[in-house]
Amino acid sequence: MTQNPMSEAELDELEAYLDSELVPSRSLSLEGLHGLLTAIAVGPAEVPAAEWVPRVWGDEGEPRFTSDDHEDRIQYLMNRLATDVVASLGERDDFAPVIYLTPEGRFEESTGFEWAGGFLEGIAMREQAWRPLLDDEDLAQLLAPVLAAADEQARPTEREAAYEDIPAAVFDLRDFWHPEPDSGSGNRTH
């Protein structure tokens, strides 16, 4: 189990900021950020925060903050999420992608799409390092659930099926790139 994971209030605070008018319109949502951080955590090469944080905001400008303390708080929350993602990969029962369901808990047309998009963005950050997997047809199947969730034409039932397979795929990718499970002593996203 993850030690001191982010509270629901902290996740809600980060989500509210990422969904606010203070961030560029093409910024990642909390769902997309979780996908990005997951790809970085399981991937073949380290990506420091100084590199992944600008990807959160996209290419349409910089985020705004209400104060220096607010900026520090948002950076703290994003780093906490990165730490939580890495910690959740220690045990298979601890990991689940952060996705948006309807208030009734159902999948809708866009459910999981942003998470998968964030994951693919994480791969793109180190595409050359991912190349051995991407270029091998059999190994590339490890990404099948992520690609299915990223398919804009997928129906909610298809996304739900992909979502159910994503945790196993994430662990298979982790095990492919890191045959010895990480001891949790390092965080690949910082």
Backbone bond lengths (Angstrom), bond angles and torsions (degrees), N, CA, C in turn:
res aa  C-N    CA-C-N  psi(-1)  N-CA   C-N-CA  omega(-1)  CA-C   N-CA-C  phi
1 M - - - 1.456 - - 1.527 109.35 -
2 T 1.307 116.64 142.65 1.444 123.03 179.66 1.524 109.86 -65.71
3 Q 1.339 117.25 131.91 1.451 122.06 176.47 1.521 109.28 -75.96
4 N 1.334 117.28 127.24 1.459 122.93 176.81 1.522 113.52 45.49
5 P 1.315 117.42 58.44 1.470 118.32 178.52 1.524 110.67 -65.98
6 M 1.306 115.33 164.48 1.467 119.97 177.15 1.523 109.20 -57.11
7 S 1.296 115.38 142.36 1.458 120.56 177.19 1.526 108.65 -78.79
8 E 1.330 115.56 163.58 1.466 119.96 175.63 1.525 110.06 -59.65
9 A 1.344 116.64 -36.93 1.467 120.48 179.73 1.531 110.21 -63.92
10 E 1.332 117.92 -39.63 1.461 120.65 178.60 1.526 110.90 -67.99
11 L 1.329 116.83 -42.82 1.465 119.78 176.90 1.524 110.53 -62.00
12 D 1.329 116.57 -42.15 1.467 120.36 178.58 1.527 111.25 -63.09
13 E 1.332 116.71 -39.33 1.462 121.34 179.23 1.532 110.49 -63.56
14 L 1.326 116.14 -46.00 1.465 119.97 178.88 1.523 110.52 -65.63
15 E 1.318 116.82 -42.95 1.465 120.66 178.81 1.527 111.05 -60.61
16 A 1.331 116.74 -44.11 1.466 120.41 -179.60 1.524 110.90 -61.51
17 Y 1.323 117.27 -40.64 1.464 119.74 178.53 1.531 110.30 -65.50
18 L 1.318 116.90 -47.80 1.467 120.30 -177.64 1.526 112.14 -63.91
19 D 1.317 117.01 -23.87 1.464 121.58 178.45 1.532 112.35 -95.57
20 S 1.322 117.37 4.08 1.463 121.19 -174.09 1.526 112.16 -88.19
21 E 1.314 114.81 172.97 1.468 122.53 176.53 1.527 111.68 -75.32
22 L 1.331 117.35 -5.50 1.460 120.98 -178.52 1.530 112.79 -79.41
23 V 1.308 116.44 -14.77 1.466 119.70 -178.36 1.536 109.15 -108.49
24 P 1.339 116.42 152.51 1.472 118.81 176.79 1.534 110.77 -56.82
25 S 1.306 116.04 150.12 1.467 120.91 -173.52 1.521 113.94 -60.49
26 R 1.310 118.49 -25.77 1.468 121.00 -178.14 1.525 112.87 -101.42
27 S 1.333 115.97 20.87 1.467 120.36 177.10 1.516 110.13 -68.85
28 L 1.308 115.82 157.73 1.463 120.29 175.64 1.520 110.15 -71.40
29 S 1.302 115.63 144.87 1.458 121.98 171.20 1.524 108.01 -80.34
30 L 1.310 117.09 177.04 1.463 120.33 174.50 1.525 109.82 -58.90
31 E 1.328 116.26 -40.28 1.468 121.24 178.15 1.533 110.41 -60.53
32 G 1.324 117.65 -47.80 1.457 121.67 179.41 1.514 112.55 -65.53
33 L 1.337 116.71 -39.50 1.462 121.03 178.06 1.524 110.54 -62.32
34 H 1.319 117.23 -42.03 1.467 120.37 178.35 1.528 110.35 -62.33
35 G 1.319 117.77 -41.61 1.462 120.66 177.16 1.517 111.88 -62.96
36 L 1.330 117.04 -44.67 1.468 121.86 178.07 1.527 110.32 -58.20
37 L 1.318 116.50 -49.66 1.463 120.73 -177.74 1.527 111.86 -66.02
38 T 1.321 116.74 -31.93 1.464 119.76 177.16 1.520 110.82 -66.44
39 A 1.331 117.31 -45.48 1.473 120.61 178.49 1.523 110.79 -60.69
40 I 1.319 116.50 -41.80 1.462 120.26 179.33 1.529 109.91 -63.95
41 A 1.318 116.43 -43.01 1.467 120.66 -176.95 1.520 112.83 -65.87
42 V 1.330 117.81 -37.19 1.470 119.78 -177.33 1.525 112.46 -93.72
43 G 1.314 116.94 -11.31 1.450 121.27 -172.67 1.513 115.10 -73.77
44 P 1.330 115.44 176.57 1.462 122.19 -172.60 1.526 115.42 -80.58
45 A 1.329 118.24 -14.82 1.465 119.89 -173.50 1.518 110.67 -139.12
46 E 1.291 115.44 144.02 1.459 121.54 179.28 1.526 110.75 -66.26
47 V 1.324 115.34 143.91 1.461 121.89 174.57 1.528 106.53 -131.23
48 P 1.328 117.29 110.75 1.463 119.01 -178.80 1.523 111.96 -70.61
49 A 1.320 115.55 156.22 1.470 120.90 -179.70 1.518 111.51 -56.05
50 A 1.320 117.32 -36.10 1.469 120.08 179.75 1.529 111.81 -59.69
51 E 1.312 116.44 -20.48 1.461 121.06 179.24 1.524 112.30 -96.87
52 W 1.348 118.15 -39.65 1.460 118.52 -176.40 1.518 113.20 -81.72
53 V 1.327 118.32 -29.01 1.469 119.64 -178.73 1.528 111.48 -59.44
54 P 1.348 120.59 -45.86 1.468 118.51 178.01 1.537 113.21 -59.47
55 R 1.338 118.40 -28.16 1.468 121.22 177.81 1.523 111.14 -67.13
56 V 1.325 116.54 -27.28 1.468 120.32 178.55 1.521 109.96 -61.56
57 W 1.332 116.58 -37.43 1.467 120.78 -174.67 1.526 112.78 -85.61
58 G 1.310 118.82 -10.91 1.460 120.77 -179.39 1.513 111.07 75.76
59 D 1.307 115.62 -160.55 1.467 120.05 -174.74 1.519 112.86 -115.09
60 E 1.322 116.64 21.60 1.470 119.46 -178.31 1.516 113.08 -112.10
61 G 1.308 117.61 27.89 1.455 119.01 177.38 1.515 112.33 125.67
62 E 1.302 113.95 -175.72 1.459 122.01 -177.42 1.529 109.89 -107.73
63 P 1.323 116.35 152.78 1.465 118.87 175.98 1.528 110.12 -72.46
64 R 1.314 115.04 159.49 1.464 121.23 174.05 1.525 107.69 -112.16
65 F 1.299 115.16 152.92 1.459 121.80 178.61 1.520 107.50 -131.99
66 T 1.312 115.38 153.25 1.460 119.14 -178.38 1.521 112.18 -78.41
67 S 1.340 117.19 -18.40 1.457 122.11 179.04 1.526 108.46 -167.97
68 D 1.323 115.99 170.85 1.463 119.83 175.09 1.523 110.54 -61.94
69 D 1.324 116.32 -38.31 1.467 119.87 178.28 1.530 110.91 -63.41
70 H 1.316 117.02 -38.29 1.459 121.22 178.13 1.528 110.26 -63.62
71 E 1.327 116.84 -44.24 1.463 120.78 178.09 1.534 110.22 -60.91
72 D 1.326 116.87 -44.41 1.468 120.85 178.34 1.526 110.97 -61.16
73 R 1.322 115.97 -40.08 1.462 120.77 -178.88 1.536 110.63 -65.09
74 I 1.304 117.80 -45.13 1.469 121.07 -179.72 1.527 109.91 -64.78
75 Q 1.329 117.54 -42.64 1.466 120.26 177.80 1.528 109.86 -62.55
76 Y 1.326 116.79 -40.95 1.464 121.32 177.39 1.534 110.32 -59.57
77 L 1.335 116.58 -46.37 1.469 120.06 -179.06 1.525 111.39 -64.38
78 M 1.328 117.61 -39.74 1.468 119.32 178.39 1.526 110.42 -65.76
79 N 1.321 117.48 -40.38 1.462 120.19 177.07 1.523 111.37 -66.20
80 R 1.321 117.03 -36.58 1.469 120.05 176.36 1.526 110.18 -63.02
81 L 1.323 116.39 -41.99 1.462 119.54 178.32 1.526 110.21 -62.67
82 A 1.325 117.22 -42.52 1.467 120.47 177.96 1.525 110.63 -59.34
83 T 1.309 116.55 -43.33 1.463 121.50 178.48 1.520 110.82 -64.42
84 D 1.326 116.61 -41.92 1.467 120.37 178.68 1.524 112.02 -62.86
85 V 1.322 116.50 -40.19 1.464 119.77 179.31 1.526 109.62 -61.09
86 V 1.317 116.82 -48.50 1.467 120.26 179.81 1.525 110.19 -60.33
87 A 1.323 117.10 -45.84 1.466 120.54 -179.06 1.523 111.78 -63.56
88 S 1.326 116.99 -36.33 1.473 120.19 -178.76 1.521 112.10 -68.56
89 L 1.320 117.01 -16.98 1.463 120.80 -179.86 1.526 112.27 -84.85
90 G 1.309 116.59 1.68 1.460 120.42 177.06 1.516 112.85 -75.58
91 E 1.310 116.99 -32.97 1.469 122.94 -178.84 1.521 108.93 -131.71
92 R 1.310 115.72 133.33 1.469 119.54 -178.14 1.527 113.15 -57.86
93 D 1.308 118.57 -32.93 1.464 120.87 -178.38 1.522 112.95 -75.19
94 D 1.343 117.61 -12.49 1.463 120.85 -176.56 1.520 113.41 -88.68
95 F 1.328 118.66 -16.58 1.458 120.76 -172.89 1.517 112.17 -99.40
96 A 1.311 114.86 133.11 1.468 122.37 169.41 1.519 106.93 -151.16
97 P 1.321 118.03 135.12 1.462 119.23 177.06 1.527 110.31 -63.21
98 V 1.315 116.51 142.22 1.462 121.46 174.55 1.523 106.56 -81.19
99 I 1.308 116.71 114.10 1.467 120.87 179.03 1.518 109.90 -133.20
100 Y 1.323 115.44 159.11 1.455 121.91 179.09 1.521 110.01 -94.92
101 L 1.317 116.01 119.23 1.463 122.00 174.01 1.525 108.21 -104.04
102 T 1.310 117.03 166.64 1.461 120.07 174.16 1.525 108.32 -67.37
103 P 1.333 118.47 164.92 1.471 120.02 177.04 1.536 112.97 -56.28
104 E 1.319 116.39 -24.19 1.466 120.81 178.21 1.526 112.19 -85.96
105 G 1.339 117.02 0.18 1.459 121.10 179.15 1.517 114.13 82.80
106 R 1.331 117.09 21.28 1.469 120.70 -178.92 1.525 111.35 -104.73
107 F 1.308 113.92 159.00 1.457 121.00 174.10 1.517 108.60 -79.06
108 E 1.328 115.42 142.94 1.452 120.40 172.95 1.516 108.24 -124.98
109 E 1.284 116.59 -173.57 1.462 121.32 -173.13 1.523 113.54 -54.76
110 S 1.329 118.15 -39.33 1.465 120.36 -174.82 1.531 114.03 -98.71
111 T 1.315 118.36 -1.23 1.463 120.92 -177.20 1.523 111.25 -58.20
112 G 1.315 116.11 126.31 1.458 122.11 177.63 1.510 114.42 85.32
113 F 1.318 117.04 -15.74 1.468 121.11 -177.31 1.528 111.13 -62.71
114 E 1.324 117.33 -45.14 1.460 120.40 -178.39 1.519 111.43 -68.46
115 W 1.337 117.67 -37.47 1.467 120.49 177.61 1.532 109.01 -60.83
116 A 1.312 116.59 -48.58 1.465 120.88 -179.28 1.522 110.78 -62.97
117 G 1.328 116.98 -40.09 1.462 120.22 177.19 1.519 111.93 -62.10
118 G 1.325 116.47 -40.51 1.457 120.16 176.26 1.520 111.58 -64.24
119 F 1.332 116.55 -39.87 1.460 120.50 178.15 1.524 110.23 -62.14
120 L 1.320 116.68 -45.57 1.472 120.43 179.30 1.523 111.26 -64.56
121 E 1.330 117.36 -33.63 1.466 121.16 174.84 1.528 110.16 -63.56
122 G 1.326 116.60 -39.21 1.463 120.62 176.46 1.517 112.11 -63.11
123 I 1.318 116.97 -39.80 1.469 120.62 176.05 1.529 109.43 -63.34
124 A 1.330 116.90 -44.22 1.463 121.21 -177.70 1.527 111.91 -60.62
125 M 1.328 117.05 -28.25 1.465 120.04 -179.92 1.527 111.93 -65.32
126 R 1.320 116.77 -26.97 1.464 121.82 179.09 1.529 110.22 -134.21
127 E 1.332 115.18 45.89 1.460 120.57 -174.23 1.529 112.67 -55.23
128 Q 1.314 117.53 -41.74 1.468 119.85 -179.80 1.524 110.85 -61.38
129 A 1.313 117.21 -40.04 1.463 120.19 179.40 1.530 111.18 -68.67
130 W 1.334 117.33 -31.53 1.466 122.00 177.97 1.530 111.75 -79.26
131 R 1.317 117.84 -13.01 1.461 122.79 -173.03 1.524 114.39 -50.47
132 P 1.360 121.35 -42.84 1.472 118.95 179.91 1.532 113.06 -56.31
133 L 1.306 117.36 -35.35 1.461 120.69 177.90 1.530 110.52 -78.03
134 L 1.317 116.06 -44.17 1.465 120.15 -176.60 1.524 112.52 -65.20
135 D 1.327 116.96 -32.08 1.467 121.29 -177.09 1.526 113.91 -85.31
136 D 1.301 117.91 -7.88 1.461 122.10 -179.54 1.531 108.41 -104.31
137 E 1.322 116.28 113.40 1.459 121.41 -174.75 1.528 112.65 -54.53
138 D 1.334 117.04 -43.07 1.464 119.95 -179.65 1.522 111.37 -68.40
139 L 1.328 117.14 -45.65 1.468 120.37 -179.57 1.522 111.68 -67.13
140 A 1.311 116.55 -34.61 1.460 120.18 -179.68 1.526 111.62 -60.64
141 Q 1.323 117.05 -20.64 1.468 120.53 177.76 1.527 111.91 -63.54
142 L 1.331 116.62 -19.07 1.466 119.56 175.42 1.527 110.85 -60.19
143 L 1.320 116.40 -25.90 1.465 121.64 -179.77 1.523 113.38 -89.10
144 A 1.319 118.37 -2.04 1.469 121.18 -173.43 1.529 113.90 -52.50
145 P 1.338 120.38 -46.38 1.471 118.32 179.47 1.529 113.21 -63.84
146 V 1.323 116.82 -36.75 1.467 120.19 178.63 1.527 109.34 -66.14
147 L 1.325 116.77 -45.16 1.466 120.27 -179.99 1.528 111.26 -64.36
148 A 1.327 116.85 -36.92 1.472 119.85 177.39 1.522 110.64 -65.13
149 A 1.327 117.35 -40.63 1.466 120.58 178.53 1.528 111.24 -68.92
150 A 1.339 117.15 -27.34 1.462 121.46 179.88 1.528 113.24 -83.31
151 D 1.310 117.10 -7.69 1.465 121.59 -177.89 1.525 110.05 -71.86
152 E 1.321 116.19 114.58 1.466 121.26 -178.49 1.527 112.73 -62.12
153 Q 1.311 117.08 -24.01 1.459 121.01 -177.55 1.535 112.78 -90.50
154 A 1.327 117.47 -3.88 1.471 120.59 -176.64 1.531 111.05 -66.08
155 R 1.306 115.28 141.34 1.460 121.47 175.47 1.533 108.49 -80.73
156 P 1.336 117.81 158.93 1.473 119.68 179.28 1.527 113.59 -53.30
157 T 1.324 117.86 -37.10 1.471 119.47 179.37 1.527 111.18 -66.47
158 E 1.337 116.56 -35.13 1.466 120.29 177.64 1.527 110.72 -69.61
159 R 1.332 116.22 -40.07 1.469 119.73 177.31 1.528 110.33 -64.94
160 E 1.316 116.55 -39.83 1.468 119.90 179.46 1.531 110.41 -62.79
161 A 1.313 116.95 -43.25 1.467 120.49 177.68 1.528 110.32 -62.65
162 A 1.325 117.05 -41.89 1.465 120.70 178.22 1.526 110.00 -63.78
163 Y 1.331 116.16 -43.73 1.463 120.42 -179.89 1.525 111.28 -57.95
164 E 1.318 116.20 -40.90 1.468 119.79 -179.90 1.525 111.56 -64.78
165 D 1.328 117.49 -26.76 1.466 121.67 -179.90 1.528 113.32 -91.48
166 I 1.320 118.09 -13.08 1.462 120.72 -175.91 1.531 112.58 -62.10
167 P 1.338 121.23 -46.27 1.472 118.00 -179.54 1.527 113.23 -55.88
168 A 1.316 118.08 -43.77 1.472 120.11 178.49 1.522 110.45 -64.08
169 A 1.336 117.14 -40.52 1.466 120.63 179.16 1.526 110.64 -63.73
170 V 1.320 116.98 -40.83 1.467 120.60 179.30 1.525 110.21 -61.43
171 F 1.328 117.09 -43.33 1.462 119.48 179.01 1.523 111.88 -69.79
172 D 1.322 117.36 -34.70 1.463 119.66 175.57 1.533 110.39 -64.02
173 L 1.318 116.53 -40.06 1.464 120.24 177.69 1.530 110.56 -66.88
174 R 1.315 116.17 -43.09 1.471 119.48 176.83 1.524 110.17 -57.79
175 D 1.329 115.94 -46.97 1.461 120.17 -178.08 1.528 112.17 -67.68
176 F 1.331 117.32 -31.38 1.465 120.41 177.13 1.528 110.18 -66.00
177 W 1.340 116.43 -49.62 1.459 120.31 -176.15 1.533 112.72 -79.53
178 H 1.314 115.99 -26.50 1.474 120.79 -175.15 1.528 108.08 -135.58
179 P 1.331 117.59 78.62 1.468 120.65 -175.16 1.524 114.38 -53.80
180 E 1.312 117.83 -33.31 1.458 121.21 174.77 1.520 107.25 -93.15
181 P 1.345 118.99 119.78 1.467 119.17 179.51 1.526 111.01 -54.28
182 D 1.321 114.27 138.98 1.454 120.97 179.76 1.515 110.00 -62.06
183 S 1.300 116.65 136.41 1.461 121.06 -178.67 1.516 112.16 -72.68
184 G 1.320 117.20 -7.69 1.453 120.37 -179.12 1.516 111.88 87.39
185 S 1.326 117.45 0.54 1.462 120.02 -177.29 1.525 112.69 -78.14
186 G 1.321 116.51 -20.28 1.463 118.58 -179.46 1.500 110.52 -124.79
187 N 1.312 115.68 155.24 1.448 121.11 178.06 1.514 107.43 -118.23
188 R 1.310 116.97 115.29 1.450 121.92 -173.94 1.527 112.29 -73.02
189 T 1.317 118.56 -7.70 1.453 120.52 -177.36 1.518 112.66 -101.76
190 H 1.305 118.57 2.86 1.475 120.10 -178.74 1.499 110.32 -111.67
